[in-house]
Amino acid sequence: MTLTLPYVLERTGLDLRRTAIVFAGEVRTYGVMRSYARRVGNALVADGLESLERVAVLSSNRLEYLEVEIGIAMARGIMVPMNWRLRKPELITLLRRSEARVIVAEDRFVSVIREILAEGAVPSLRQVVVLGEPADEFDSYETWCAASQDEPLHRGGLQHDPHEIIFTSGTTGTPKGAIWTNDTVMFNAWQQVMDFELTKRDSCYVLTDLYYIGGRHDFTWALLYQGGTVHIRKSSGFSAEPIVQYVVDHSISHVLWVPTMLYEILRLPNLGEMDTSRLRMIMCGGAPVPRATIEMAQAFMPETDFVQVYGLTEGGGTVTFLPPEFARDRVGSAGPASMNNTLRIVDALGNDCPAGTRGEIIVMGPSVTAGYWDEPELTAATVVDGWLHTGDQGYVDDDGFLFVSGRIKDMIISGGMNIFPSEIEETLIEHPDIAAVAVIGVPDERWGERVHAVVQLLPGRSLSEADVIAYCTERIAGFKKPQSVVFVEEFPRTASGKIQKYMLRRSGHDTGSAS
């Protein structure tokens, strides 16, 4: 059998009695999950899905999500995981761009799909399968599967076939369809198995949405490949205490906590009373984690490894990772390249930068995207001779440890000086009253751009613009300090928890008085 995603459920020696998925108290053993996946694949083929046609999935986290993904792969279709928070015009755009033939959708989206079909907005869309409560005119998932066959498929998917099109959540505002091949998915899983020493005795608790790369490609498929157990939480409504309690009650060994989650968890007043000794690893990515936060995590959970990672939709879930033994000594680093990956730092001409010098981060490895769906020019500009040009800026130290400075486009040029927002953000996030911060450049007649800080305070705390500027004045060079500050209740974020700075500019947070 070709080593594509269906291998996870079809491999010889798999213990079909073991628990694969746990969701909202419901359980799928490997045997039941395989049966459903086969039925999905056979139903798609019987309904006329041709090889490499696209199947969209529009759903929040559910028990069935991952078996649907494998079923699509068994039919040699291409999955299009869709952000369930999108509005109708955005859904239409992505369905058109992918030319989806089938959509598997949660019942709450039936009305919007009816409207899309009635308008003839997506000519390629010919079939709807509904998860949850049935809808008269569409196939019900359970009925659809029950009428299908629990037999292996023989479509002969190839390792270089596209497995899915992941439309990026976008910190720049324009989603791009990154292609993950079967190779991309499997190598990403194998790399994590090796780097994080995952076994069938391990488990993870998925808190992020499954349509997002971190939901399925950080621990999830790696653990299922090993025969471990994946616990999935319902989408939305993050609450720190019940999440940690779930980890304790179910002896979860691995979690992905993006920085915003980690900060809330570490502020739980009773965290020290909760027995997290069976939690082996916390993976954290999306933004550098300050030293004080790392030390607090290690103090509360001394038996848990804390791993900072750098990943991106186009490059894989963990392009680099900081081994736990370096968590304190290399604060701010995302670590060296992970298994099978290579990274370089290059200047605008493509020349390698010496250690300590900032440039663009470029990556080569088996988890790098095959390109962007139906965008050959963008693909050619982004993946050059096998090297993915990430658009991220950073540097490596003498030992090859990566330090990420942020998006190249986010760099501020003020009075001819290059200012990296991450330096100011890392300073401000250490303030005891600040929950989150974003620094952007705004137009300035005299300097070209000026430094502008957008700040979210912790509940019940108060600061003034002058307080924030004074705090920076004591800690960073004068030309880097914010010249203006505004305060917000919350930030617009991507599925990975990254702040969408283009939304801040677009919503008017790029204004403020110079100080």
Buried (B, 14 or more C-beta within 10 A) or exposed (E): EEBBBBBBBBEEEBEEEEBBBBBEEEEBBBBBBBBBBBBBBBBBBEBEBEBEBBBBBBBBBBBBBBBBBBBBBBBBBBBBBBBBEBEBEBBBBBBBBBBBBBBBBBBBBBEBBBEBBEEEBBEEBBBBBBBBEBBEEBBBBBEBBEEBBEEBBEBEBEBEBBBBBBBBBBBBEEBBBBBBBBBBBBBBBBBBBEBBEBEBEBBBBBBBBBBBBBBBBBBBBBBBBBBBBBBBBEBEEBEBBEBBBBBBEBEBBBBBBBBBBBBBBBEBEEBEEBEBEBBBBBBBBBBBBBBEBBBBBBEBBEEBBBBBBBBBBBBBBBBBBBBBEBBEEBBBBBBBBBBBBEBBBBEEEBEEBEEEEBBBBBBBBBBBBBBBBEBEEBBEEBBEEEBBBBBBBBBBEEEEBBBBBBBBEBBBEBEEEEBBBBBBBBBBBEBEBBBBBBBBBBEBEEBBBBBBBBBBBBEEEEBEBEBBBBBBEEBBEEEBBBBBBBBBEEBBBBBBBBBBBBBBBEEEBBEBEEB
